[in-house]
Amino acid sequence: MRYLLLSLIYQSDNVHKGVNYKLNLKKNLEYKDTIIAIIPAFNEGKNIREVIQKCKDYVHQIIVIDDGSRDNTVDIAKNMGVTTIVNEQNIGKTDSLKKGFNMGLEGSAGVFVLLDADGQHNPQEIPLFIEKIQEGFDLVIGARKFDPEVMPGIRILANSVSSYLVSLICGVRIEDSQSGYRAVKREVLEKITLNSKRFQADTEMIIKTAKCGFKIGFVPIDTIYHPEAKSKVNQILDPLRFGILLVQLAFWRKKAGKK
């Protein structure tokens, strides 16, 4: 167990070596017409413009779900011509994502790219996810390099432990269970339903995807961490919710239909 935990802490060292991040901004993506970017946002007026602008090179449609922001996030998104869903009150990441999913599923979207609005996910890495999808994976997760020079030690430990526990439940190695940067096929979202709240959606999606027999893959991504950014995670309640969710999903089994 000690070896597995240590390997999870340092696992990204190997997958990041030799990766060229200087991606062509105008790279022709075969599936661009079927790709939608889903961006939940809360008070991200300082960052969302750049995120949207970079995403436009790689996706057919961008859906921003504003979760009750009190700044100019909504105005920026609308002025940039992207589809904008506005929550009058803050309802949390999971319910915001579900609104974006439902809108995308009403159309012809084949791949949903999920990324945060705070600039910690580099949209120029979207081609890495799409290439992995084209290889046959159904859910592709961006695996960060847990570098102490970039990420606080407490977050490295928390992410490593959570990834280890999620791996045990899934029966497959999960390199970064808490990374919100991911691409997921339409078929997965049609099969599963997210029932958790706040920030547990990332974990729930992984476990249900694995238990439904879908293929999960990983791509190395830049570790972008802004020390000045205010974390939206409750350091007491969210870990508790995470633990409860793991217990519930450990016994979860897919049923007929969408569950």
C-alpha positions as CSV (number, residue, x, y, z in Angstrom):
1,M,0.0,0.0,0.0
2,R,2.9,2.4,0.8
3,Y,4.4,1.8,-2.6
4,L,1.0,2.5,-4.3
5,L,0.5,5.7,-2.4
6,L,4.0,6.9,-3.2
7,S,3.6,6.0,-6.8
8,L,0.4,8.0,-7.0
9,I,2.2,11.0,-5.5
10,Y,4.9,10.9,-8.1
11,Q,3.1,9.1,-11.0
12,S,2.8,12.2,-13.2
13,D,6.6,12.5,-13.4
14,N,6.8,9.8,-16.1
15,V,3.7,10.7,-18.1
16,H,4.8,14.3,-18.4
17,K,8.3,13.6,-19.7
18,G,8.8,14.4,-23.4
19,V,5.4,16.0,-23.9
20,N,5.4,18.9,-26.3
21,Y,2.9,21.6,-25.1
22,K,3.6,24.0,-28.0
23,L,0.4,23.0,-29.8
24,N,-0.7,24.6,-33.0
25,L,-3.5,27.0,-32.2
26,K,-5.0,26.4,-35.7
27,K,-4.7,22.7,-35.6
28,N,-7.4,21.0,-37.7
29,L,-9.6,18.8,-35.4
30,E,-11.5,16.2,-37.3
31,Y,-14.3,16.2,-34.8
32,K,-14.5,19.9,-34.1
33,D,-18.1,20.2,-35.3
34,T,-19.2,17.8,-32.6
35,I,-17.2,19.2,-29.7
36,I,-18.8,21.4,-27.0
37,A,-16.9,23.1,-24.2
38,I,-18.7,23.2,-20.9
39,I,-17.5,26.0,-18.6
40,P,-19.1,26.5,-15.2
41,A,-18.2,29.9,-13.8
42,F,-18.5,31.8,-10.5
43,N,-17.1,35.3,-10.2
44,E,-14.5,34.7,-12.9
45,G,-14.7,38.0,-14.7
46,K,-10.9,38.4,-14.6
47,N,-10.2,35.1,-16.3
48,I,-13.1,33.9,-18.4
49,R,-12.4,36.1,-21.5
50,E,-9.1,34.5,-22.2
51,V,-10.5,31.0,-21.5
52,I,-13.3,31.5,-24.0
53,Q,-11.1,33.0,-26.6
54,K,-8.7,30.1,-26.6
55,C,-11.4,27.5,-26.6
56,K,-12.9,28.9,-29.8
57,D,-10.0,27.5,-31.8
58,Y,-10.9,23.9,-30.9
59,V,-14.7,23.5,-30.3
60,H,-17.9,24.1,-32.2
61,Q,-19.8,25.5,-29.4
62,I,-19.1,26.9,-25.9
63,I,-21.6,26.8,-23.1
64,V,-20.9,28.9,-20.0
65,I,-23.0,28.2,-17.0
66,D,-22.8,31.2,-14.6
67,D,-23.5,30.1,-11.1
68,G,-24.8,33.3,-9.5
69,S,-21.8,35.5,-10.1
70,R,-21.8,38.9,-8.6
71,D,-19.2,40.4,-11.0
72,N,-19.2,40.8,-14.8
73,T,-18.8,37.2,-15.8
74,V,-22.2,37.0,-17.5
75,D,-21.7,40.2,-19.5
76,I,-18.3,39.0,-20.8
77,A,-19.6,35.6,-21.8
78,K,-22.6,37.1,-23.6
79,N,-20.6,39.8,-25.3
80,M,-18.2,37.1,-26.7
81,G,-21.2,35.4,-28.3
82,V,-21.2,32.1,-26.5
83,T,-24.2,30.3,-25.1
84,T,-24.7,31.5,-21.6
85,I,-26.9,29.9,-18.9
86,V,-27.5,32.1,-15.9
87,N,-28.3,30.7,-12.4
88,E,-30.0,33.4,-10.4
89,Q,-28.6,31.7,-7.3
90,N,-25.5,29.7,-6.6
91,I,-26.5,26.0,-7.1
92,G,-23.0,24.4,-7.2
93,K,-20.8,22.8,-9.8
94,T,-22.7,19.6,-10.3
95,D,-26.1,21.1,-11.0
96,S,-24.4,23.7,-13.2
97,L,-22.7,21.0,-15.2
98,K,-25.9,19.1,-15.6
99,K,-27.6,22.2,-17.2
100,G,-24.7,22.4,-19.7
101,F,-24.9,18.6,-20.4
102,N,-28.7,18.7,-20.9
103,M,-28.4,21.6,-23.4
104,G,-25.6,19.9,-25.3
105,L,-27.5,16.6,-25.4
106,E,-30.4,18.3,-27.1
107,G,-28.2,19.0,-30.0
108,S,-25.7,16.9,-32.0
109,A,-22.7,17.2,-29.6
110,G,-20.6,14.0,-29.6
111,V,-17.8,15.1,-27.2
112,F,-18.1,17.4,-24.2
113,V,-14.9,19.1,-23.0
114,L,-15.1,20.2,-19.3
115,L,-12.8,22.9,-18.1
116,D,-12.8,25.6,-15.4
117,A,-13.2,29.3,-16.0
118,D,-10.3,30.4,-13.6
119,G,-7.5,29.8,-16.1
120,Q,-6.0,26.8,-14.4
121,H,-6.9,24.6,-17.4
122,N,-5.1,25.4,-20.6
123,P,-7.6,25.3,-23.6
124,Q,-4.6,24.8,-26.0
125,E,-4.4,21.3,-24.6
126,I,-7.8,20.3,-25.9
127,P,-6.3,18.5,-28.9
128,L,-4.6,16.1,-26.5
129,F,-8.0,15.0,-25.2
130,I,-9.6,14.7,-28.6
131,E,-6.7,12.5,-29.9
132,K,-7.3,10.2,-26.9
133,I,-11.0,10.1,-27.6
134,Q,-10.3,9.1,-31.2
135,E,-8.2,6.3,-29.9
136,G,-11.3,4.8,-28.3
137,F,-11.5,6.1,-24.8
138,D,-14.9,7.3,-23.5
139,L,-13.7,9.5,-20.7
140,V,-10.3,11.3,-20.8
141,I,-9.0,13.1,-17.8
142,G,-6.2,15.6,-17.6
143,A,-3.5,14.3,-15.2
144,R,-1.5,17.0,-13.5
145,K,2.1,16.7,-12.4
146,F,2.1,16.9,-8.7
147,D,5.1,19.2,-8.4
148,P,5.8,20.7,-4.9
149,E,7.2,23.7,-6.6
150,V,3.9,24.5,-8.2
151,M,1.2,22.9,-6.0
152,P,1.0,23.0,-2.2
153,G,2.0,19.8,-0.5
154,I,-1.3,19.4,1.3
155,R,-3.1,19.4,-2.1
156,I,-0.6,16.9,-3.5
157,L,-1.3,14.6,-0.5
158,A,-5.1,15.0,-0.8
159,N,-5.2,14.4,-4.5
160,S,-2.9,11.4,-4.2
161,V,-4.9,9.7,-1.5
162,S,-8.3,10.4,-3.2
163,S,-7.0,9.0,-6.5
164,Y,-5.8,5.9,-4.7
165,L,-9.2,5.4,-3.0
166,V,-11.1,6.0,-6.3
167,S,-8.8,3.5,-8.0
168,L,-9.7,0.8,-5.5
169,I,-13.4,1.3,-6.2
170,C,-13.1,1.5,-10.0
171,G,-10.7,-1.4,-10.3
172,V,-8.5,0.6,-12.7
173,R,-5.7,3.0,-11.9
174,I,-7.0,6.6,-11.7
175,E,-4.1,9.0,-12.1
176,D,-5.8,12.2,-11.0
177,S,-9.4,11.8,-9.7
178,Q,-9.8,15.5,-8.8
179,S,-8.9,17.0,-12.1
180,G,-11.9,18.8,-13.6
181,Y,-10.3,19.1,-17.0
182,R,-11.7,16.2,-19.0
183,A,-13.4,15.1,-22.2
184,V,-16.4,12.8,-22.2
185,K,-18.3,11.1,-24.9
186,R,-22.0,11.7,-25.4
187,E,-22.7,8.0,-24.8
188,V,-21.4,8.2,-21.2
189,L,-23.6,11.2,-20.3
190,E,-26.6,9.4,-21.8
191,K,-25.9,6.4,-19.6
192,I,-25.1,7.9,-16.2
193,T,-26.7,10.6,-14.0
194,L,-24.8,12.7,-11.5
195,N,-26.6,12.9,-8.2
196,S,-23.8,14.4,-6.0
197,K,-23.5,18.1,-5.1
198,R,-20.8,20.7,-5.2
199,F,-17.4,19.4,-6.2
200,Q,-18.1,15.6,-5.9
201,A,-19.2,15.4,-9.5
202,D,-15.7,14.7,-10.7
203,T,-15.4,11.7,-8.5
204,E,-18.9,10.4,-9.2
205,M,-18.4,10.7,-13.0
206,I,-15.2,8.6,-12.9
207,I,-16.7,5.8,-10.7
208,K,-20.0,5.5,-12.6
209,T,-18.2,5.6,-15.9
210,A,-15.9,2.8,-14.9
211,K,-18.7,0.7,-13.4
212,C,-20.7,1.0,-16.6
213,G,-17.8,-0.5,-18.5
214,F,-16.6,2.6,-20.3
215,K,-13.0,3.1,-21.1
216,I,-11.1,5.8,-19.1
217,G,-7.9,7.3,-20.3
218,F,-5.5,10.1,-19.2
219,V,-3.4,12.8,-20.9
220,P,-0.7,14.8,-19.2
221,I,-1.5,18.5,-18.7
222,D,0.2,21.6,-17.4
223,T,-0.1,22.1,-13.7
224,I,-1.3,25.7,-13.4
225,Y,-1.9,26.8,-9.9
226,H,-2.7,30.4,-8.9
227,P,-1.8,30.9,-5.2
228,E,-3.8,34.1,-5.1
229,A,-7.0,32.3,-6.3
230,K,-9.5,31.8,-3.5
231,S,-10.5,28.1,-3.3
232,K,-14.2,27.4,-3.5
233,V,-13.7,24.1,-1.6
234,N,-14.9,23.9,2.0
235,Q,-11.9,22.3,3.7
236,I,-14.1,20.5,6.3
237,L,-17.4,19.7,4.6
238,D,-16.2,18.8,1.2
239,P,-13.7,16.1,2.3
240,L,-16.6,14.7,4.5
241,R,-18.9,14.7,1.5
242,F,-16.2,13.0,-0.5
243,G,-15.9,10.2,2.0
244,I,-19.7,9.6,2.2
245,L,-19.8,9.6,-1.6
246,L,-17.1,6.9,-1.9
247,V,-19.0,4.7,0.5
248,Q,-22.2,5.1,-1.5
249,L,-20.6,4.5,-4.9
250,A,-18.6,1.5,-3.6
251,F,-21.9,-0.4,-3.7
252,W,-23.4,1.4,-6.7
253,R,-24.3,-0.9,-9.6
254,K,-25.7,0.2,-13.0
255,K,-29.3,-0.6,-13.6
256,A,-31.4,-0.8,-16.7
257,G,-31.8,2.7,-18.2
258,K,-30.0,5.8,-17.1
259,K,-29.0,5.8,-13.4
